[in-house]
Amino acid sequence: MTARLDASTMASLVAPSGWTEDNQAIFTARYYTTLMGVRRLRELLMECCPGLVEQSGFEEAFTALSSAPPGAQRQVLGHPSGGFWNDVGWNLVRRRAHERFPRMHLVPHLREFGRFALAALLLGGRGRLSAEVRTDSGGRIALPGTGVCLRPDGAGPYTRVRVTVSDGEVCTTDGLGEPGRDLVPRLGAGPELNWLDRDLRLGGRTPYLFADLAPGEARHWARTLDGYFAIVAEVCPPLAAELAGGLRALVPIRSHDTSVHVSGSFREAPGLVALSLGTPLATMEALVHEYGHQKLYAVLTLDPLIVGDPGEAVHYSPWRDDPRPLSGLLQATFTFVSVLHFYRAVLAAPSTGLDPAKVIARAYQLAGQVADGLAELHTHATFSPLGRALTDTMTTHLADHTASFPLPPAAERDRVDTRRTAHRTRWSERHTPYKATRIDLPVRGSTPDGPDASAAASGTVATAGGVVAGAGGGALGGRDVETLRVLGLPSGWTAGAILGRWYPGDSLLERVRELRGDVVLPEREVGESLVGDLAAAHLAYVRGEYQRAAERYAACVGHDPGSPYFWQCYAFTLRHLGRHDEALYLLTHTAELMAGGRVPDPGSDARRTPEAMAWGLDLPAARPRVRAAAVAPFEAGVAEALRGSRYGGFVEATLGGAQLPTLIAVANGLKPAMDAWIPLEGWQAFLRTVRTLGLRHHVDACFDRYSAQVAQVPPDQLTTTRAAFSPSLRPGTEAHVFLARDRDALDRVVGAGWYPLIVDGKVVNKHRADHDKFGDALGYPPCCQEFFRHRNNWNDDNTYYAALLATEGEPSALCNPFPRHTIYGLVPYMPCSYSCPVTMKFAGRLHDVIAAELPGYLTAMERALSKPLLCVSELKMYWFTGESVHRSGDTTEIRYTAVESLYPIESTDPVHTLLSRGDRCTLDGDILHVHEGPTLIGTHRTRGDRHGPECPFVLTFGP
């Protein structure tokens, strides 16, 4: 089957056209993406870690699946579970799981491919394979694409089971007896109604409340959905044919609010739609809308549609309150144009049972939103030729729909129009209008033409600051090429990944960091070229030559004042130069400065108005002593001794004494500096403490961890510090303070110590070179800094597990970093191992200081540091009361009477909730089982394919 993907084909995809060859071809291309993804994954792993491939049984399963008929292969790998398995596999590889923690995540994942091979052999009716797999959380083994889920007799959640398929017959071994079978219902229109295959729940990537349907409820769902599909077939047969061909599985979910309909579809699960049952109108709209997503996902495997899209969520969406990426806007407008086609067909049908007045009102609302969405796209997106054809056709169809739909009553129109205007107004009040550098790049397979053709071809781009050389893909000047050569970068490197972007990828900076500044660049005049200025600025910054760095970053702003990254880099140099207030103003007013277009001068203040000069953090002045309510530490008997010590004010300031040992280390000269978070209630106690101890301090920002903006930012853009900027210390916020014994130490730690903060909906990240400086400013050992530099990636890595793998001999309590955010943490940083000798020496010295001043406190600390603990991820770690640990082979059991989260950073923690319900947990590889007495009350399967990879282990400490 072939189809020519051209402008005419793209135009035909906007309106329902039936299960045509073109539609079949794009969905087939999406299947081939999965098929080739599995094949390439095997090739890559066979090359870099063949032993793991063999150990997991993946090679045998792959060979068996390859022997099945092509139709059986497509039935299995074309199932949404097949796409999801492939996506998880590549996700793990991108995170380098095969290098970092292969047996924790990659081997179990590869082992599960056996289910797909077993399913293909079962469908094909010939061949034999015996594979070890795990049951799911319901004790079942789904065989994707077959409509069968096995229930091995006697198997519980996540039980290891060996399943054999031989010439179309299936059985289990391991003494579990003949497996039962649960059959997946299939709707009359074709898709499965599938709540049995837990892979379709996408491993916790979605927030949905998935439904397990009882037999009677399943029949109700099937009858209802069959009725809705029948209405679609009656009013628009071509659309019904597309739904039948493009949808593979409907997964039932429940809405938290019965008045709100919920649905979703996902790039990584081809043909899957998750939805709740709502009103007929809402549910049918969801089916059409979500199918539109699946259709566009298929197209996107063939063409990007939007060229040079940085993927940044900074754009207005008429359907959402949070900023959206251009790709999200394209998805929404495309799918809602499809819904408008459906509603037009509904109104033309003689009788559907749907209220025409509600259809007309809904269509009027959607038409206005689609118009706003398309306007945003046309303003900010650069389309490929096929993308242009698609959006032009959408615009034409929208105009046709708008002219054809009857208008709702005037009162209804006024209500919709008022809400539409108010939504845009609220957005404008909360967000500075996005002004991006427009980068028009040549499109693959096309030739640029028109007035901008020469610019695209030469790699120059017209921006707010004039013409930027080297932004596109064209030739650079000779000295720019020499600069790139010296840095080891390709001569075709461009600034296209930086210009106009809030979250740029800067390979030039990463290369300078790798070289540690040990490089000589060609001499260039300031302002001569962007590449020259940016390279010189980064090099000066890495070397600590901040005045020179400021001059060069200012020149980068001069090349393009519309690029926030250059403003931010300039601001971070000011922090190192001690111009803290000016730097904070720039970091929190970047969008305004970009809009103003003025280039900063390192020799003068960038704040040009009296209002700007007067702006600053609003912190309470010192007042007469008012004792804060101290939270009792882990052992309440220690509280009185701490209150009477010279450190008692810090216990009050932090509402419990978090990081108290670190403060003691700084006050006694064992550590040059530290940072902490002080709430409003503890502010006066903090001021007294720094006076008492003779410490210097600086507040660089106030953190609002409860801001609504936090929930609107993807978690992979933040670390464990999740907060929005607040210009004042008020109830519910915290002052981020730095402390040191002398001014030089304070300046060093402030310069490198910015934490990610959300400002006006965008995350302001620190200068990446400061990651290399902050540990030194805090006095961390070089070995641990180097380890942290390579392994501290909250999104892709697990530093705690990496330290475990690096530990030689028995872990030492003097290398226990887990309580460092409590009152008992001797080690204030992440050691390179739990037996690091340098860390043990530092902790020993601090131990001796505390022993001399506060012996009772030290005794309590020693008990806490020697407690066993369970670490699941960098966000989930727990210690227990009344605990005992028992190990047997690869399984570890903890019996306990109570559990406490060591770092409760997330608003909800299902692992802690599960542990709190039990009194015994068993860790079996990547599976955590929790019991209360003899009863299994729940399980948690850890994941390595999402933010904060989970690598669970139980750690016990020696002296």
N, C-alpha and C positions, 0 to 999 in steps of 0.2 A: 504494500500500500504506500503510495506516495502522494504528496500534495505540495504545490508550489506556494511557499510562504512569501507573499508579496503584498503590496498595498491593497489589492482587491480582496485577497483572502482575509487580511486583517479587518477590513471593513465589514466583511460578511459575518465575522464573529460577534459583532456587537448585538445583533438581533438574533432571536432563536431561529435556527434553520433546519433542525432535525439532526439525526445521527448521520451526518453527511461524511463523505470521505475526508473532507478537511478537518472536521471535528474528530473523527476517528484517528486521523494522522497525528494531531497534536497530543492526544491522550496516549497514543502508542509511543510517541517520542518521550513522553514522561515516564512510561514504563521502561523504555530502553535506558533512561537515565538511572533508574534503580538497578537494572540488570548489569549495566556496565560499571556502576558504582560498586556492586558486590564483587565483580570480577577484578576491578582495579585494587580494591581493598585486599583481596587475596594475594594479588601479585606483590603489592607493597609489603605486606606482612611476611610473605614467604622470603622476600629479599632481606628484610631487616631482623626478623625474629622467627625463623622457621620452627624452632623448638616449641614456641608457644602455640603455633598453628597446629602442630602435631599433637601436643599435649591436650589441647582443647577439643580435639576431634573435628575441627572445622574442615580440614583438608578432606577427610573421609566423607563428611556430609556434603561438601561442595561437589565432590566427584559423583556422589550418588544423585544429587539434584540435577547435575548436568546430564545424567543418563536418562532422565525422565523426558517424556514427549514435550515439545515446545508449548503446547496448549496447557499442559499441567504446570509447567514452569511459570507461565504467565498468570495462571489462576492463583498461584501461591505468591510469587514475588510481586505481582501486580496488586495484591491485597494491601490495604493500608498498613497492616502489620509489617509487610515486607519493606515498604518504603521507610517505615519508622526504624526497623532494625538496621537498614543501611545508613540512615541518618545518624543513629547513635554510634555505629561503628566509626564513621568518619569524624564525628564529634570527638570521640575518644582519641583518635589518631591526631587530630588538630591540637588537642590538649597534651599530646605526647604521652598518653597513658601507657603506651606500649614500652616506653622508656622509663617513665617515672614510677608507675605502680601497676605493672602488667597483670600480676596474678590477682590483684584486688578487683579490677574491673574488666580488663580486656578478655582474659581467659573465660570468665563466666559469660560474658556477652557472646563470644565466639561459640561457646558450647551450646548456646540457645539456638544457633543456626540449625542444629540437628532437627528441631521441630519443623522447619521449613522443608528440609530434605525428606523427612518422614511424610509430610503432607503431600509432596510431589509424587513420591513413590506410591502412596495410597491412591491418589487420583489416577496415576498412570497404570496401576494394576499389575506392575511387574517390577522386579528388582528387590533387593534386600538391604536393610540397614538397621543396625542396633546402635542407639545413641543414648548417652546419659544427659538428661535434662532435669530442670526443677519444675515442680508444680508452681502455680501462681498463688496469690494470697488467698484464693478460694479453694485451693487444693486441686485445681484442674490443670490439664495440659491442653492448650489450644493448638490445633493444627490448622494454620491459616489457609483460607481459601477452600477448605473441605466442608465447612459447615459443621465440624465435629470438634467437641471438647471432651477429652478423656477424663474420667474420674477414677484414678487408681484406688482400689480398695485399701483402706488403712492409711492412705497418704494424707498428711496435713499440709498446711501452708509451706511453700518453698521446700518441699521434701525432694531429695535427689532420687530420681526414678530412671531406670533403664527401660526404654521403649524400643520395640522391634516391629518393623513392618516388613513383611515378606510376601511378595506377589499379591498385594492388595489386602492382606490380612494384618491386623495390628494386635499386639499383646504387650504386656509389661512383665518384667522379671523381678528379681529382688524379693521374691516370695510375697508379693502384694496381691496376687490373684488376678483374675480377668478384670480389666478396667470397665467401668460403666461409661456410658456415652450420654452427653448432653448435646442436643442438636440446636444449632443456631437458626432461629426463624428467618424466613425470607419473605419479604413483601411481594405482593402481586406484581408491582412495577419492577422488581428485580433486586434492589439493595437488601442486604442483611439488616435485621434489627438485632444488633449484637451488643449485649452487655456482658457476655461470657468471656470474651478474649480481653484480658486485662492489658495487653499491649496497646489496645485502642484507647486507653486512658493516658497514654503518652508519658508514663513515668513521672507523674507529678509536675509536668511542665505547665499545666493549666490549672486555674483555680476552681474548676467546675466540681459540683457535687454530683458524682456519677451515681446512677440508679441501678440497683439490682432488682430486676422485675420478678415478682412471683408469677406463677402460671396465669392466674386470672388477669393480673395487670398487664402481662405481656400480650394476651389476646386483645385487651382493650387498646393498647398502643397500636397493635398491628391493624385492627379494624379502622381505627381513627386515621392512621397514616395512609392506609389503602384508600380511604375515602377522599383524602386530600389529593393524593396522586390522581385519582379519578377525575376530580374537578379540573386539575391542571390539564389532563388529557382532553377533557371536553372543550375547554376554552382555547387551548393552544397546543395542538398535537405536536408541532415541531419541538416545543419546549419539553413536553413530556418525554419525547424520544431522547432528547439530550440528557435529561435527568436519569433515565433508565440506563443509558450507556455510560455516563460519567460518574455516577455515584455507586460505590461498592458497599458501604456500611453506614447505617445510621446508629449512633450511640446515644442511648437515652440519658439525659441529665435532669436534675431537678433545680428549679429556681428557688433561691432563698426568699424570694418575694413572689407570691402567686400572681401578682398583678404585673410582673415583669417577665417577658419572654426572654430566654437565653439560648444562644446558639453560637457555634464556632466551627471553623474549618482550618486546616493546617497544611503548610507547605510540605512538611515532612511526612504526612500521612495521605497519599493520593487517594481520592475517592471517599474520604471520611467526612461525615458531618455529625457533630454532636449537637443535640437540641433537646429542649424541653417541650412538653405539650402545652400549648397555650390556646388562645382563641383561634378559630379557623383562619382568620385573616393573618394573624401574626405568624402562625406556624407555616402557612403556605409561603408567605413572604420570606421567611427564614430559609426554606428549602430552595427557593429560587436564588436568593441572595448568596447562600453558601455554595451552591453549585457554581455561581459566577466566579467565586474565589477559586474553586478547583479548576475551572476553565482557564482563568488567567494564570494560575500557577503553571499549568501545562504550557501555555504560550511562553512564559518566562524561562522555560528550559531551553528555548530556541533563540530568544532575542531579549536583551535587557529592557527594551522599550524606552527607558530613561537612561541617558548617557551621562557618565560622570556623577552619578548620584552618590553623595557621601553617606547616605543613610541616616542623617542626623534628624532627630525628632525636634524640629524647630518651627514647623509650619502650622498655620491655622487649618483646623478641620471643622466643618459645620456640624459634624456628628459627635465631636468629642470636646471635653474641656481641657484636655492635656495636649501639648504639642505633638505633631505627628511627622514622620518622614514622608518624603515625596512618594515613595513606594506605597505607603499606606493610603495616601490620598488617591493614587491611581486605582488601587484595589476597591476603595469605597465607591468612587464615581462609576467605575465599570459595573460593579455589581448592582448598584441602584438604578442605573440605566436599564439593566435587565429586568429589575422589578417593575419599572415603569412600563416596559413592554408587556409584562404579565398583567398589570392592572388595566392597561388599555384593552387587552383581550378579554378581561373579565367584564368590563363595561359593555363590550360589544356582544357578549353572550346573552342568550335569552333569559336564562335563569340558573344561578349558581348557588343560591342560598346566602350569598354574601351581600351585606348592606351596601348598595351603591353610594349612599351618602358618605359612608366611612371610607370607601375606596377613593372617592373623589377628593376628600379632605386629605387623605394620606398621600395621594399622588401630588397634590398641590404642594404639600410640605416637602416631599422628596425632590420635586423639580427645582425648588428654590435652593435646596441644599446642594444638589448636583451642580447647579449653575455656579454657586460659590466655590465648590471644590474644584471645578474645571478652571475657574478664573485663577485660583491659587496655583494650580499646576502650570497653566500657560504663562504665569508670571515668573515662576521660579525654576521650572524644569526644562532641561534640554533633551529633546526626544530624538530617538533614532528614527530613520525613515518609516519603519513599521510602527513605532510608537506614535509618530505624527499622524499616520493614516488612521490608527485606532482612535486617538483622541479627537481628531477632526470629525470622524464618523459619529463618535459619541456626542459631540457638540451639535451636529446636524440632527441626530435623532432626538436630542433633548429639545431642540427648537420645534421639531415636528410634534413631539408629545405635548409640549406646552400649548401649542396652537390647537391641538385636537381634544385635550381633556376639557370636560365641562368645568366651570368654575364653581367652587363651593360658595355658600352664602357669604355676603359681605362681612358679617360678624366673624365667621370662621376665618376668612382671609385676613382680617385685621388681627385676630389672635395669633395666627401662624406668622404673619409678617412682623408683629411686635416681638415675638419670641426669637425670630431669626435675627432681627436687629439687635436685640438685647444680648444675644449670645455673642455676636461679633464685638459688641461694645465691651462686654466683660472681658473678652479675650484681649482686646486692645489695652484695657486698663492693667491687666496682669502681665502682659508681654510686650516688650519692645518689638516693633515690626522688624521682621527678618530682612536684612540687606546682605545678600551674598554676592561675592565676586562671581560673575557669570563666566564659566569656562566652557567655551565651545570647542570640543575636540572632534577631529575627524572620526567618523563612525566606521567600524570595521566593515569592509566590503562596500564602502561608498566613497564618493569623492565630494569634498565640500565645494560648494559654489556660492555665488552671491557676494555681497560686499565684504563679508567676514572671511572669505576663503583664504586670503593671503595670510591673515592673522592666525587662523587655525593651522595652516600648513607650516608657518614659521615658528609656532610655539609662543607667539605673543598674544596677550589677552588684554582687552580694554577693561579697566577697573575704575573704582572710585578714585584711585590715585594716579590714573594715567594708564600707560601701557606697561605691563609687566612682562619682561622677557623670561623665557624658560618656563612659563606656566603650562603650556600645552605639550605637544610632543615633538616640536621642531628642533632645529639645530641651535646649539648654544655657542657663545663666543669661545675663542681658543683658551683664554685663561679660566673660564668657567669649566671647560672640559678638563683642564689641568687640575683644577681644584677637586673635581670629582675623582679624577684618577688617583690623586694623592690620598684621598679618603677611601679608596677602594670601591667606589660606587660606579655604576655603568654610566657611560657618557650620555645616555638618553634620559638620565634622571631629570625629573621636573618637579616643580613645586605645586603641581595640580592637586596633590593630596593634602595640601596645607591651606591654600588660598580660600578665604571665605568660610572656612570650617571651624566649628567650635571644638570638635574632637578629632584633630588631625592625626594622621600617622606621619611621623617625621623620621624617616630612615637616615637622613643626614645627621640628626642629633644622635641617634642610636649608634651610628658609626663613630662619631667623635667620642662618645662615652666608652665604646669598646676600646678605642685607642688610648683612653685615659688622658687625652690632650697631648699625647706624645707624637706630634705631627707638625710639619712646617708647611703652611699654605702659601700659595703665590701672593705676592703683595698686590693689594687692590685698594683703590681710593674708596673712602666712605661714600656710599650712594651710587657707586659705579654699576653694580648689578645686584639683583636679589640673591643669586646663588653665592656670590662673593661675600655679601654682607651677612647672610644667614650663617654661612660656614664660619666666618670670622667671629660672629657673635657667640655661636655655640662653643667654639674653641676657647674664647676668652672666659665664658661662664664656667666651663668645666675646669679651667685652670685657676679660677678664683679671681680673675682680673675683671672685676665687676664694672668699673667705670668704662673700660673699653667695651665691655659687653653692652652696656647701656647705649653707647654711641651707635653701635652696629645694629642693635634691635630697633632703635629709633629710626635708623635708616630703612630698616625693613618695613616699619609702619609707613614711612614715606613712599615706599614702592606701592603699598596697598593699604591705606587706612581702613579698608573694609574687611580686613582679616583679623578676627579677634585674637588668634594665636600670637600674633606679633605684639599686640598690646599687652597680653598677659606675660609674655617673656620679658618685655620691658619692665613691667611692674615687679616681677620677681627679682630683677637686678636691683631695683630700688629697695626692696626688703633687705638685701645683702648690704646695701650702702647705708642702712640705718634710716632711710626715708620711709618709715613704716606707715604713717598716716596717708601719705601720698599714694603709696603702693596699694593700700586697702581701697582707697577711693577708685583707683583705676580698675582693680579687680571686680569691684561691685558696680561700676558704672561703664563697663566696657562698651555696651551697645550704644549708649549716648555718645561716647567719645568717637566711636566709629561713624555714627551719623554726622557728627560735627566735622569730621574729615581733617582736623588739624593735627599736624605732626608734632610729637613731643620733642622738647629740647632738653637733653640731660643736664644742661647748665641752669635750668630754671624749673619751677614747679609747674606740673601739667594741669593743676587746678587753676583755671583762669578767672573764676568769679568769686566774689565774697561768699556766696552761698556754698560754693564748693570748698573753699578754705575753711568754712565754719563747720562743715560736715565732719562727723566722726562718731566713734562709739559712745553710747550713753551709758556710763558706768556709775553706780551709786558712790557717793563720797563716803569717806570713813566717818563712822559715828561712834559714840561711846559704847562700851561693851554691851552687847546683847547676845546672850548665849543661845546658840542654835541647838535644836533638838538632835542630839547625836543618836545614830542608829547603833545598837549594840553590836559589837563584833562577833566573830564566830563563837568565841567562848566569852560569855558575858563577864566572867570573873576578872578578865584582863582590863575591862573598861575603866575602872577606877584608877589603876596605875597609869594608863595612857592619859586620862584627863589631867592628872597631876604633873605630867611631864611637860617639857618644853615643846613637845609635838602635839599636845592635846588640841590646840586650835585647828590643826589640820584634820583631825578626826571629825571635829564639828564642821569644818568647811566642806568636806567631801561627804557629809552625812553618813559616816561610817568608817572612814579611814582607808578607803581604796588608795593604793599606791603609797601608803605610809612608809614602808621600808625604802622605797626609792627616794622619798623626801629625806629620810635619815641619811642615806648615802650621799646625797648632794650636800646636806648641811655639814657633814663630817669630811668633805673633800674626797670621798671615794668615787665620785661621779661628777662631771662638770656641770650638767644641766639636766632638766626634765621638763615635761609638760603634763598638765592635768586639766580637768574640767570642773569648774566650780559653779554650783547653782546659786541662784539669787539668795536662797536661805542661808548659804554658808559664806557669803561674800565678806561680811564684816569679820568673821572668824579668820578668813584667809588673810585679810589685811593685817590683822594682829599677828598672825603666825610669821609672815615674812618680816615684820618689824622685829619680832622676838628673836628670830634666827639670823637676822642680818642678811637676808637674801634679796637679790634684785628680781624684779618680775616685769613681764610685759603681757598684755592681752592683745591678741592679734585679731580676734573675731568672737562673736557670740553665736552659739550653735542652738538651733531650734530642731530638736529631734522629732517633734510632734507636728511639724508643718505638713500641710496637705501636699506640698510639692514632693515630699519624700516618696509617697506612694506612686507618683506619676513618673518617676525616673526608673528606667530598667535597672534591676539590681546589679547587673554586671558593670555598670558605670560607677558604682560606689564600692568602698571597702566596708569594714565593719563600722566605720564612722559614717553614719547616715543622718545627715542633718542639712537644714537650709540655713542660710545666713540670716542673722538678726542684727539690726543696728543698735540694739539695746539689750541690757541684761534685765529681763523681766521674768515674772513667774513662768515656769516651764522651759526656760532657756538656761544655758550654761556659758560661762566665760571660759574660753580656751586660753590658758595662761602658761607662760614659760617661766621657769625659775632657774637661777644660777647664783653662784657666789660672787661673780665679778662681771663687769660690763662686757668684756671681750667674749666670754663664754655665752653670755645672754645674746649678744648680737649674732654669734655664729648659729645658735640653735633657732633663733627667730628667723634668720635668713633662709634656712633650709626646711623650716617646720610647718609649712602650709599643709592643711588637710583638705581633701575634697569637700567642697561646699556647694550647695545648690543656690544659685542667684538668679532670680527671675526665670525659674524653670530650667536653667542650664547648669550643668555641673562645671565648676571651675576647678580644674585639677592643678596640682603643683607642677612646677618645672621638672621634667623627668630627670634632669641631671641632679636635682636635689635629693633624689633617692640615694645617690651615692655619697651625699654629704651629711645627711641627717644623722645616720648612725654614728659617724665620727663625732659630730657635735654633741651627741648624747653620751659619748664615752664607751661605746660598745666595742668588743674585741674585733680586730681585723678579720679573724677567721669566721666569726659569726656574721659580720657585715657582708663578707663575700658570699657566704651561704645564703643570706637573706636576699642579696642582690640577684642571685640566680633562681631562687625558689619562691620568692614572695610574689605570687600572682594569685590573687584571691579568686579569680574567675576560673583558672585552668589547673591550679596546683593545690597541694595540701602540704603546707610547710611542716606541720606537726608530724605527719606520717613520714615525710622526707627525713626529718631529724631522727625518727625511730630507726629508719633503714641505715642511717649513718652511725648509730650508736654501737660502740664496742664494749662488750661486757655488760654489767648490770647498770641500769639507769640509776643515777645518783639524785637524792633529794636536793642536793646543792645545784642541780641543773634542771630543776622543776620550774618551767615557766608558766604553767597553767593557772596558778592563783595570782598572777601578776597584777590583775585588775581588782584584787581583793586586798584585805589588810595583811595578808600573810605571804605575799610574793617576794621572796629574796631576789629572784632573777627578773629584772624589769624588761627583758628583751627576749627574742626568740633565739636560743642557742643553736649552734650548728649540729649538735647532737645532745643526747641526754647524759653524755659522759665527757663533755668538753672540758679539758683541764683548765683552760683560761677562765671559763665561766665558774668552775668550781673554786678557783682561787679568789675571784671577786666576791662570790657569795660567802666564802669562808671569812673574808675580812669583814664584810657587813654583819655576818653572824656574830663575830667577836665584839663589834661595836654595840650591837643590840644587847648582847649578853651582859656587857658592863653597865649599861644604863637601865635596861628593862628586862631582867632575867625572867620574870613571870610571862611577859609577852613572848619572849623567845621560846619558852617551853611550849606554849600554845602553838606557836608557829611551826615548831619541829613536828608536832603531832599532825598539823594540817599538811605539811609538805610531804609527809611519808604516806599519806592516804592514797590508796589505789583510785584510779579514775578511768572513766570511759570517754574516749575522744572519738567523735564521729566525723567532725569537720572543723574548720577554723571558726565556725559559728556555733557549733554544738559540742559542748564538753561538760561532763557531769562528774561530781563526786558524791559519795554515799555516806549514810549513817548506819552503824551496826553492820558494816560490810564484811564479807569474807569472799575470797577469790579462789576458784578451783579451776585448774587447767587440765585438759585431756586431749592430747594431740592438737588438732587445729581448732578445737572448741574451748572457749573460756566461759565460765559461769560466775556470776556475782550474785550473792544473796545479800539482801539489805532490808532495812526498815524504813528508810526515807532517802530521797534523792534531791539534789540541788543543782541547778544550772550554774556553771561558773561564769558564764558571760551571756546573760539573757538579752542579746541585742535585738532579736527579732520579736515582732509583736505577737506572733504565735509560734510555738515550738511543739509540733506533734510528737517528736521523740520524747521530750520531757513529759508531756501529757501521758504518753503511753507508759513510760517508766514509773510515773507517779501512781499509776493504777496497780502496779505489781509489787512483788517482793523478791523476785528472782529474774534475772535476764541472762540469756545465753547468746554468745556471739559465735556464729558459725560462718566463717568467711565474710561475705558481704551481707549476711542476714542477721538481724537482731530479733530474737524471740523473747517475749516478756510473759511471765507467768505470775499468777497469784495462787500460792499453794500449788496444787497439782494441775490447775486449770490454765491453759494457754489463753491469754486475753488479747494478744495482738502481736503482730510482726511488723518489722520495718525493713524493707530492702533498700540498701544504700545505693546511691546513684553517683556516677562519675561524669555524667554528660551534661551537667548544668552548673550554674554559678556556685562556687564553694563545693568542689568535689568531695564526696564523703568517702573516707577511707577509715573504717572503724577499727579501733584497737583498744585493748585494756592494758594500762601501764601500772606497774608496781615499782616502788623505789627502794633502793638500799640506802645506806647512810650517805 
